[in-house]
Amino acid sequence: MSARFSRITDSPRFAFALLIGAVLLAYADIWHNEFVFDDLVLVSRDKFLTSWRYAGALFSTHLGDGFSGIHYHSPFYRPLQMLLYLVVYQLAGPSLTAFHALNLLLHIANACLLYMLGLRLAFRREAALCAALLWALHPVHTEAVTYMSGTADPLCVLFQLVGIIILTRGYDRKSVLASSACLILALLCKESAVAFPLLTMGLLFYQHEDQRSPKIYLKTWPFWAITAIYICIRIYLSGSSGFLDAFADPNAGFLNRLSIALATLPTYLRLIFWPSGLHVERTLLEHAGLSFAPILGGVAIIAISAALIILATSRTMPLAWGILWAAAAHIPESGILAPVNAPVCEHWLYFPSMGLILGTTQYLAGYLDGEGQKGIRRGVGIAIVAVTILLGAKTFLQNRIWLNAETLFQNAFANGETSDRAHINLGEYYLGLGEFDKAIAQFEIPVANQSRLSHWSELHFLLAAGYLHVDPNKPSVHEEIAEIARALPVAKRIPDAKRELDTALALNPGLFWANEMMAQIYAYQGENDEARKYLVRAGASAAREHVGH
């Protein structure tokens, strides 16, 4: 009976079944969670998903260009993510169940692939399974899984994992070609796939007998060539490396970005080993120099990691490989190479944590060999089961935070965050509910703080919309204008709205929506000359920005 049970538990089918069942249980309460934050931009209000005829446009536009609402700009190019959304939308419409199922299936597939990677690297079977379980049930990944528009992370990771698994059998021509195809698909999912060549070098470091010889790494040249071509094309077509968005500060200097990246490392490490206080919109003060404690902590983490890699032995090699994996996967989103839209994002741990957890479990398993370790192995096994259950329970509870925008951002505020962007996003949610006083209160916070976002023209436009009791995020331009026209006769704060629109236009004279709203106000007040002036400006800005597409 014991031998038969052992054969069952050692079977890959058992491992896959266990991973699938555990993930489904941990994420069993996500199905009624609403579209939040970027979900509105990328799913429920994206006109490119409403018809198959837009399939080609997904490969010629940037993320969110099909958003029907206020001006939205993103330099991110992720056509495969949007193509997958198009398929799901055409099959099920803007279904919460369908889009949650998409991310959950991708997450399950990645957990199974992580287990397969452990086996391909000749890791102990139980170590690979424990690593896959710990990773799959880790609550920090809810930001990439429960958050519906987080699809880019699990989708990009899936292609990269397949590419790495292919290379575990060797760097022959057939394997390199297949892995190169995976790299191209990953790059069409998310920009962070530029780290793939570094991952292949880490694989050679682990598998090759002569890992100290630079010559062996020349085998990775096709992946470097593909990545270089991708970056050049992106820069040529958009003038951007693809790592920036509307909230990134392009003036942030390299040393400042480096200091922030170092300061985030202790936070990331804590989130992996002690995932408490999980929330979106993490802020971090910008500090120069190396006297700031978190920066020193980041330097210490890098120094210890470098020592473990340089002094790696056969026993510690899995841990060294895991550290190399985590470092390579994190570099594109660290903010060092180019500014990023936030100092810390939990979903950025989705890929780096894989190698770190897998390498660590294999390293620890190496100390449990031998008959004399049987009692210790039993105790470690019980501890792992307990930790796995606790992580799954934490994930189950964390999913409730993503119920709607109010629970999401109020959780961030409850954890001490003061993010102005979170207040703006919560205000937009209240606008959609018609709770205009709550929306105004949220928009006024960043204005009162006089933060960088207080100089964001769209914020003042949103504040004006709140004063006029208007939700600007409408399916089309014409519906929005009609809504404004209906709302004006009952609006009580037209002077306040005009003040905010004046501020918005002073910051950005070409802002279509502010010009359009100002024209409607003057038309309502009978000042037709002023109304025509703003309509002309709105028409000119619409032509430049292709508003409404």
C-alpha positions as CSV (number, residue, x, y, z in Angstrom):
1,M,0.0,0.0,0.0
2,S,2.8,2.4,0.9
3,A,4.7,1.7,-2.4
4,R,1.5,2.2,-4.4
5,F,0.8,5.5,-2.6
6,S,4.3,6.6,-3.2
7,R,3.9,5.8,-6.9
8,I,0.7,7.9,-7.1
9,T,2.2,10.9,-5.3
10,D,5.3,10.8,-7.4
11,S,3.3,10.9,-10.6
12,P,3.2,14.2,-12.6
13,R,-0.6,13.7,-12.9
14,F,-1.0,13.8,-9.2
15,A,1.2,16.9,-9.0
16,F,-0.9,18.7,-11.7
17,A,-4.2,17.6,-10.1
18,L,-3.0,18.9,-6.7
19,L,-1.8,22.2,-8.2
20,I,-5.1,22.7,-10.1
21,G,-7.3,21.9,-7.1
22,A,-5.3,24.1,-4.7
23,V,-5.4,27.1,-7.0
24,L,-9.1,26.7,-7.7
25,L,-9.8,26.6,-3.9
26,A,-7.6,29.6,-3.1
27,Y,-9.3,31.7,-5.8
28,A,-12.8,30.3,-5.3
29,D,-14.2,33.7,-4.3
30,I,-13.1,35.9,-7.2
31,W,-16.0,35.3,-9.6
32,H,-18.1,38.3,-8.5
33,N,-15.3,40.8,-8.3
34,E,-16.0,43.8,-10.4
35,F,-13.9,45.4,-13.2
36,V,-11.6,47.9,-11.4
37,F,-9.0,50.4,-12.3
38,D,-7.4,49.6,-15.7
39,D,-10.1,46.8,-16.3
40,L,-12.4,49.7,-17.4
41,V,-9.8,50.9,-19.9
42,L,-8.8,47.5,-21.3
43,V,-11.9,45.4,-21.1
44,S,-15.4,46.9,-20.3
45,R,-15.0,50.1,-22.3
46,D,-12.5,49.2,-25.0
47,K,-14.3,49.5,-28.4
48,F,-11.5,47.4,-30.0
49,L,-13.0,44.3,-28.3
50,T,-16.5,44.8,-29.7
51,S,-15.8,43.5,-33.2
52,W,-13.4,41.1,-35.0
53,R,-12.7,43.9,-37.5
54,Y,-10.5,45.6,-34.9
55,A,-8.2,42.6,-34.6
56,G,-5.6,44.2,-36.9
57,A,-5.8,47.5,-35.0
58,L,-4.6,45.7,-31.9
59,F,-1.2,45.2,-33.5
60,S,-0.9,48.8,-34.7
61,T,-2.0,50.7,-31.6
62,H,-0.9,50.9,-27.9
63,L,-2.5,49.5,-24.9
64,G,-5.8,51.2,-24.1
65,D,-6.1,53.2,-27.4
66,G,-9.6,51.8,-27.9
67,F,-10.8,53.2,-24.6
68,S,-14.0,55.1,-25.0
69,G,-13.8,57.8,-22.4
70,I,-11.5,60.6,-21.3
71,H,-8.1,61.0,-22.9
72,Y,-6.0,57.9,-22.1
73,H,-2.4,57.4,-23.2
74,S,-0.1,54.5,-22.7
75,P,3.1,53.7,-24.4
76,F,2.8,50.0,-23.7
77,Y,2.5,47.7,-26.7
78,R,0.8,44.4,-25.8
79,P,-1.1,43.1,-28.8
80,L,-1.4,39.5,-27.7
81,Q,-3.0,40.4,-24.4
82,M,-5.6,42.5,-26.2
83,L,-6.1,39.8,-28.9
84,L,-6.8,37.3,-26.1
85,Y,-9.2,39.8,-24.6
86,L,-10.9,40.1,-28.1
87,V,-11.4,36.4,-28.3
88,V,-12.9,36.2,-24.7
89,Y,-15.1,39.3,-25.3
90,Q,-16.4,37.8,-28.6
91,L,-17.2,34.5,-26.9
92,A,-18.7,35.8,-23.6
93,G,-18.9,39.6,-23.8
94,P,-17.7,41.7,-20.8
95,S,-18.3,38.8,-18.5
96,L,-16.7,38.9,-15.1
97,T,-16.6,35.1,-15.0
98,A,-14.9,34.8,-18.4
99,F,-12.2,37.3,-17.7
100,H,-11.5,35.9,-14.2
101,A,-11.3,32.4,-15.7
102,L,-8.8,33.6,-18.3
103,N,-6.3,34.7,-15.7
104,L,-6.9,31.8,-13.5
105,L,-6.3,29.3,-16.3
106,L,-3.0,31.1,-17.2
107,H,-2.0,31.0,-13.5
108,I,-2.7,27.3,-13.2
109,A,-0.7,26.6,-16.4
110,N,2.3,28.6,-15.1
111,A,2.2,26.6,-11.8
112,C,2.3,23.4,-13.7
113,L,5.1,24.7,-16.0
114,L,7.1,25.7,-12.9
115,Y,6.8,22.2,-11.6
116,M,7.9,20.8,-15.0
117,L,10.9,23.2,-15.0
118,G,12.0,21.8,-11.7
119,L,11.9,18.3,-13.1
120,R,13.8,19.3,-16.2
121,L,16.5,20.8,-14.0
122,A,16.7,17.5,-12.2
123,F,15.5,19.0,-8.9
124,R,14.0,16.6,-6.4
125,R,10.4,15.9,-7.3
126,E,9.0,16.9,-3.9
127,A,11.0,20.1,-4.0
128,A,9.7,21.0,-7.4
129,L,6.1,20.3,-6.3
130,C,6.5,22.3,-3.0
131,A,7.9,25.2,-4.9
132,A,5.1,25.2,-7.4
133,L,2.5,25.0,-4.6
134,L,4.1,27.8,-2.6
135,W,4.3,30.0,-5.6
136,A,0.8,29.2,-7.0
137,L,-0.8,30.0,-3.6
138,H,1.2,33.0,-2.7
139,P,-1.1,35.9,-2.0
140,V,1.3,38.5,-3.5
141,H,0.2,37.2,-6.9
142,T,-3.4,38.2,-6.5
143,E,-2.5,41.5,-8.2
144,A,-1.5,39.6,-11.3
145,V,-4.3,37.0,-11.2
146,T,-7.4,38.5,-9.5
147,Y,-6.9,41.8,-11.1
148,M,-8.4,41.1,-14.6
149,S,-6.2,43.5,-16.6
150,G,-3.1,41.9,-15.0
151,T,-3.2,39.3,-17.8
152,A,0.0,40.6,-19.3
153,D,2.1,39.1,-16.5
154,P,0.8,35.4,-16.5
155,L,0.6,35.4,-20.3
156,C,4.2,36.7,-20.8
157,V,5.5,34.4,-18.1
158,L,3.8,31.4,-19.8
159,F,5.7,31.9,-23.1
160,Q,9.0,32.6,-21.3
161,L,8.6,29.4,-19.2
162,V,8.0,27.3,-22.2
163,G,11.0,28.9,-23.9
164,I,13.3,28.1,-20.9
165,I,11.9,24.5,-20.6
166,I,12.7,23.9,-24.2
167,L,16.3,25.1,-23.7
168,T,16.8,22.7,-20.7
169,R,17.3,19.9,-23.3
170,G,20.2,21.8,-25.0
171,Y,21.0,24.7,-27.3
172,D,20.8,22.9,-30.6
173,R,19.3,24.7,-33.6
174,K,15.8,23.3,-33.2
175,S,15.6,24.2,-29.6
176,V,16.9,27.7,-30.1
177,L,14.5,28.3,-32.9
178,A,11.5,27.1,-30.8
179,S,12.7,29.2,-27.9
180,S,13.1,32.2,-30.1
181,A,9.5,31.9,-31.2
182,C,8.5,31.9,-27.5
183,L,10.5,35.0,-26.9
184,I,8.8,36.9,-29.8
185,L,5.4,35.9,-28.4
186,A,6.4,37.0,-24.9
187,L,7.6,40.4,-26.2
188,L,4.2,40.8,-27.9
189,C,2.7,40.3,-24.4
190,K,4.8,42.5,-22.2
191,E,7.9,44.6,-22.5
192,S,9.6,42.9,-19.5
193,A,10.3,39.9,-21.7
194,V,13.5,41.7,-22.7
195,A,15.0,39.9,-19.6
196,F,14.7,36.5,-21.4
197,P,18.3,36.5,-22.7
198,L,19.5,37.0,-19.1
199,L,17.4,34.0,-18.0
200,T,19.0,31.8,-20.7
201,M,22.4,32.8,-19.5
202,G,21.3,31.9,-16.0
203,L,20.3,28.5,-17.3
204,L,23.7,27.9,-18.8
205,F,25.3,29.0,-15.5
206,Y,23.4,26.3,-13.7
207,Q,23.6,23.5,-16.3
208,H,27.1,23.9,-17.9
209,E,30.1,22.4,-16.3
210,D,32.3,25.3,-17.2
211,Q,30.0,28.1,-16.1
212,R,32.9,30.5,-15.5
213,S,33.9,30.5,-19.2
214,P,32.4,33.5,-21.1
215,K,32.4,31.5,-24.3
216,I,29.5,29.3,-23.3
217,Y,27.2,32.3,-23.1
218,L,27.7,33.2,-26.7
219,K,25.1,30.5,-27.4
220,T,22.5,33.0,-26.3
221,W,23.2,35.5,-29.1
222,P,20.0,34.8,-31.0
223,F,17.9,35.9,-28.0
224,W,20.0,39.1,-27.6
225,A,19.6,39.9,-31.3
226,I,15.8,39.5,-31.1
227,T,15.6,41.6,-28.0
228,A,17.8,44.4,-29.6
229,I,15.7,44.4,-32.7
230,Y,12.5,44.7,-30.6
231,I,13.8,47.6,-28.6
232,C,15.0,49.5,-31.7
233,I,11.6,49.0,-33.4
234,R,9.8,50.2,-30.3
235,I,12.0,53.3,-29.9
236,Y,11.6,54.1,-33.6
237,L,7.8,53.7,-33.7
238,S,6.9,55.3,-30.4
239,G,10.0,57.2,-29.2
240,S,9.8,55.3,-26.0
241,S,11.4,52.2,-24.5
242,G,8.0,51.0,-23.6
243,F,8.6,51.0,-19.8
244,L,7.0,54.5,-19.2
245,D,3.4,55.5,-18.8
246,A,1.4,58.7,-18.1
247,F,2.5,58.8,-14.5
248,A,6.2,58.2,-14.9
249,D,8.6,61.1,-14.4
250,P,10.8,61.2,-17.4
251,N,13.1,63.7,-15.7
252,A,14.1,61.3,-12.9
253,G,17.9,60.9,-13.0
254,F,19.7,57.6,-13.2
255,L,21.2,58.0,-9.6
256,N,17.8,58.8,-8.2
257,R,16.2,55.8,-10.0
258,L,19.1,53.6,-8.7
259,S,18.6,54.7,-5.1
260,I,14.9,54.0,-5.3
261,A,15.4,50.6,-6.9
262,L,17.8,49.7,-4.1
263,A,15.4,50.9,-1.5
264,T,12.6,48.7,-2.8
265,L,14.6,45.4,-2.5
266,P,13.9,44.9,1.2
267,T,10.2,45.5,0.6
268,Y,10.1,43.0,-2.2
269,L,12.0,40.4,-0.2
270,R,9.7,40.9,2.8
271,L,6.6,40.5,0.5
272,I,7.9,37.1,-0.7
273,F,8.8,35.7,2.8
274,W,6.2,37.6,4.9
275,P,3.2,38.7,2.7
276,S,1.4,41.0,5.1
277,G,-0.2,44.4,4.4
278,L,-0.7,43.7,0.7
279,H,-2.2,46.6,-1.2
280,V,-2.0,48.6,-4.4
281,E,-0.5,52.0,-5.0
282,R,2.6,51.7,-2.9
283,T,4.5,55.0,-2.5
284,L,8.2,55.6,-1.6
285,L,9.8,58.9,-0.9
286,E,12.7,59.7,-3.3
287,H,16.0,59.8,-1.4
288,A,19.4,60.6,-2.7
289,G,22.6,59.1,-1.5
290,L,23.2,55.8,0.4
291,S,22.4,57.0,3.9
292,F,18.8,56.0,3.7
293,A,18.3,52.7,5.6
294,P,16.2,50.8,2.9
295,I,18.9,51.8,0.4
296,L,21.6,50.3,2.6
297,G,19.4,47.2,3.0
298,G,19.2,46.9,-0.8
299,V,23.0,47.2,-1.1
300,A,23.3,44.4,1.5
301,I,20.9,42.2,-0.4
302,I,22.9,42.6,-3.6
303,A,26.2,42.0,-1.8
304,I,25.0,38.8,-0.2
305,S,23.4,37.6,-3.4
306,A,26.6,38.3,-5.4
307,A,28.7,36.4,-2.8
308,L,26.3,33.4,-3.0
309,I,26.6,33.4,-6.8
310,I,30.4,33.8,-7.0
311,L,31.1,31.3,-4.2
312,A,28.5,28.8,-5.4
313,T,29.2,25.1,-4.8
314,S,27.4,22.1,-6.1
315,R,25.1,22.2,-3.1
316,T,24.4,25.9,-3.2
317,M,24.1,26.1,-7.0
318,P,20.3,25.9,-7.1
319,L,20.0,28.8,-4.7
320,A,22.5,30.8,-6.8
321,W,20.5,30.0,-10.0
322,G,17.3,31.1,-8.2
323,I,18.9,34.5,-7.3
324,L,20.1,35.0,-10.8
325,W,16.6,34.3,-12.1
326,A,15.0,36.7,-9.7
327,A,17.5,39.5,-10.6
328,A,17.2,39.0,-14.3
329,A,13.4,38.9,-14.2
330,H,13.2,42.0,-12.0
331,I,15.7,44.3,-13.9
332,P,13.2,45.6,-16.6
333,E,10.7,46.7,-13.9
334,S,13.2,47.9,-11.3
335,G,13.2,51.5,-12.7
336,I,17.0,51.4,-13.2
337,L,17.0,51.3,-17.0
338,A,14.1,53.7,-17.4
339,P,11.5,55.3,-15.1
340,V,8.5,53.1,-14.1
341,N,5.0,54.2,-13.1
342,A,5.4,53.2,-9.4
343,P,8.3,52.4,-7.1
344,V,6.8,49.1,-5.9
345,C,4.1,46.9,-7.6
346,E,3.2,43.5,-6.2
347,H,2.5,42.0,-9.7
348,W,6.2,42.6,-10.6
349,L,7.0,39.7,-8.3
350,Y,5.0,37.3,-10.3
351,F,8.0,36.1,-12.5
352,P,11.1,36.9,-10.3
353,S,9.6,34.9,-7.3
354,M,9.4,31.7,-9.4
355,G,13.1,31.1,-9.7
356,L,13.8,32.3,-6.2
357,I,11.2,29.9,-4.6
358,L,12.2,27.0,-6.8
359,G,15.9,27.4,-6.2
360,T,15.5,27.9,-2.5
361,T,13.3,24.7,-2.0
362,Q,15.8,22.6,-4.0
363,Y,18.7,24.0,-1.9
364,L,16.9,23.2,1.4
365,A,16.0,19.7,0.1
366,G,19.7,19.0,-0.3
367,Y,20.1,19.2,3.5
368,L,17.4,16.6,4.1
369,D,19.1,13.6,2.4
370,G,20.1,10.5,4.3
371,E,18.5,8.1,6.8
372,G,19.4,10.2,9.8
373,Q,17.3,13.1,8.5
374,K,14.0,11.1,8.3
375,G,12.6,12.8,11.4
376,I,13.6,16.3,10.2
377,R,12.1,15.5,6.8
378,R,8.8,14.6,8.4
379,G,8.8,17.9,10.4
380,V,9.7,20.0,7.4
381,G,6.9,18.2,5.4
382,I,4.4,19.1,8.1
383,A,5.7,22.7,8.2
384,I,5.4,23.0,4.4
385,V,1.8,21.7,4.4
386,A,1.0,24.3,7.2
387,V,2.6,27.1,5.3
388,T,0.8,26.1,2.1
389,I,-2.6,26.1,3.8
390,L,-1.9,29.5,5.4
391,L,-0.8,31.0,2.0
392,G,-3.9,29.6,0.4
393,A,-6.1,31.1,3.1
394,K,-4.4,34.4,2.9
395,T,-4.9,34.5,-0.9
396,F,-8.6,33.6,-0.4
397,L,-9.0,36.6,1.9
398,Q,-6.9,38.9,-0.2
399,N,-9.2,38.3,-3.2
400,R,-11.9,40.1,-1.3
401,I,-9.9,43.3,-1.4
402,W,-10.3,43.3,-5.2
403,L,-14.2,43.2,-4.9
404,N,-14.5,46.7,-6.3
405,A,-12.5,50.0,-6.5
406,E,-13.7,51.2,-3.1
407,T,-12.5,48.1,-1.3
408,L,-9.3,48.1,-3.3
409,F,-8.2,51.7,-2.6
410,Q,-9.7,51.9,0.9
411,N,-7.5,48.9,1.7
412,A,-4.5,50.9,0.5
413,F,-5.4,53.8,2.7
414,A,-5.9,51.5,5.7
415,N,-2.4,50.3,5.2
416,G,-1.0,53.8,5.5
417,E,-0.6,54.7,1.8
418,T,-1.1,58.4,0.8
419,S,-1.0,57.8,-3.0
420,D,-2.6,60.7,-4.8
421,R,-3.2,58.5,-7.8
422,A,-5.3,56.1,-5.6
423,H,-7.5,59.0,-4.6
424,I,-8.0,60.0,-8.2
425,N,-8.9,56.4,-9.2
426,L,-11.3,56.1,-6.3
427,G,-12.9,59.5,-7.3
428,E,-13.5,58.2,-10.8
429,Y,-15.2,55.1,-9.3
430,Y,-17.5,57.4,-7.3
431,L,-18.2,59.4,-10.5
432,G,-19.4,56.2,-12.2
433,L,-21.7,55.5,-9.2
434,G,-23.1,59.0,-9.3
435,E,-21.8,59.7,-5.8
436,F,-20.4,63.1,-6.8
437,D,-19.7,64.6,-3.4
438,K,-17.5,61.5,-2.6
439,A,-15.8,61.9,-5.9
440,I,-15.1,65.6,-5.4
441,A,-13.6,64.8,-1.9
442,Q,-11.2,62.3,-3.4
443,F,-10.1,64.7,-6.3
444,E,-9.5,67.6,-3.9
445,I,-7.0,65.6,-1.9
446,P,-4.1,65.7,-4.5
447,V,-5.0,69.3,-5.3
448,A,-4.7,70.2,-1.6
449,N,-1.4,68.3,-1.4
450,Q,0.0,70.2,-4.3
451,S,1.7,67.1,-5.5
452,R,3.0,66.4,-9.0
453,L,-0.4,65.0,-9.9
454,S,-2.0,68.3,-8.9
455,H,-0.5,69.7,-12.1
456,W,-2.2,66.9,-14.2
457,S,-4.7,68.6,-16.4
458,E,-7.1,65.6,-16.5
459,L,-7.4,65.8,-12.7
460,H,-8.9,69.3,-12.9
461,F,-11.2,68.2,-15.7
462,L,-12.4,65.3,-13.5
463,L,-13.0,67.7,-10.6
464,A,-15.0,69.9,-12.9
465,A,-17.0,66.9,-14.0
466,G,-17.8,66.2,-10.3
467,Y,-19.0,69.7,-9.8
468,L,-21.3,69.3,-12.8
469,H,-22.6,65.9,-11.7
470,V,-21.3,64.3,-14.8
471,D,-19.5,60.9,-15.4
472,P,-17.1,61.6,-18.3
473,N,-16.4,57.9,-18.9
474,K,-19.2,57.3,-21.3
475,P,-19.2,54.9,-24.2
476,S,-18.9,57.7,-26.8
477,V,-18.2,61.3,-27.2
478,H,-21.8,62.2,-28.2
479,E,-23.3,60.5,-25.2
480,E,-20.9,62.4,-22.9
481,I,-21.8,65.7,-24.5
482,A,-25.5,65.0,-24.3
483,E,-25.1,64.0,-20.6
484,I,-23.3,67.3,-19.9
485,A,-26.0,69.3,-21.6
486,R,-28.7,67.5,-19.6
487,A,-26.8,68.0,-16.3
488,L,-26.1,71.7,-16.7
489,P,-29.6,73.0,-15.9
490,V,-29.4,71.4,-12.5
491,A,-25.8,71.9,-11.7
492,K,-25.1,74.1,-8.7
493,R,-21.4,74.6,-9.0
494,I,-20.8,75.9,-12.5
495,P,-18.4,78.7,-11.3
496,D,-16.3,76.0,-9.5
497,A,-16.4,73.8,-12.6
498,K,-15.2,76.7,-14.8
499,R,-12.4,77.5,-12.4
500,E,-11.1,73.9,-12.7
501,L,-11.5,73.8,-16.4
502,D,-9.5,77.0,-16.7
503,T,-6.8,75.4,-14.6
504,A,-6.9,72.3,-16.8
505,L,-6.6,74.3,-20.0
506,A,-3.8,76.4,-18.6
507,L,-1.9,73.2,-18.0
508,N,-2.9,71.6,-21.3
509,P,-4.6,74.0,-23.8
510,G,-5.3,71.2,-26.2
511,L,-7.2,69.0,-23.8
512,F,-10.3,68.0,-25.8
513,W,-12.6,67.2,-23.0
514,A,-12.0,70.4,-21.1
515,N,-12.6,72.5,-24.2
516,E,-15.7,70.5,-25.0
517,M,-17.1,70.9,-21.5
518,M,-16.3,74.6,-21.4
519,A,-18.1,75.1,-24.7
520,Q,-21.2,73.4,-23.3
521,I,-21.1,75.6,-20.2
522,Y,-20.9,78.8,-22.2
523,A,-23.7,77.6,-24.6
524,Y,-25.9,76.9,-21.6
525,Q,-25.1,80.4,-20.3
526,G,-26.0,81.9,-23.6
527,E,-22.5,83.1,-24.4
528,N,-22.4,81.7,-27.9
529,D,-19.2,83.5,-29.0
530,E,-17.2,82.0,-26.2
531,A,-18.9,78.6,-26.8
532,R,-17.8,78.6,-30.5
533,K,-14.3,79.6,-29.5
534,Y,-13.9,76.5,-27.3
535,L,-15.7,74.3,-29.8
536,V,-13.1,75.3,-32.4
537,R,-10.3,74.4,-29.9
538,A,-12.0,71.1,-29.2
539,G,-12.2,70.3,-32.9
540,A,-8.5,71.1,-33.4
541,S,-7.5,68.9,-30.4
542,A,-9.8,66.1,-31.5
543,A,-8.1,66.1,-34.9
544,R,-4.7,65.9,-33.3
545,E,-5.6,63.3,-30.7
546,H,-8.1,61.3,-32.9
547,V,-10.5,61.4,-29.9
548,G,-13.1,58.7,-30.1
549,H,-11.1,56.9,-32.8
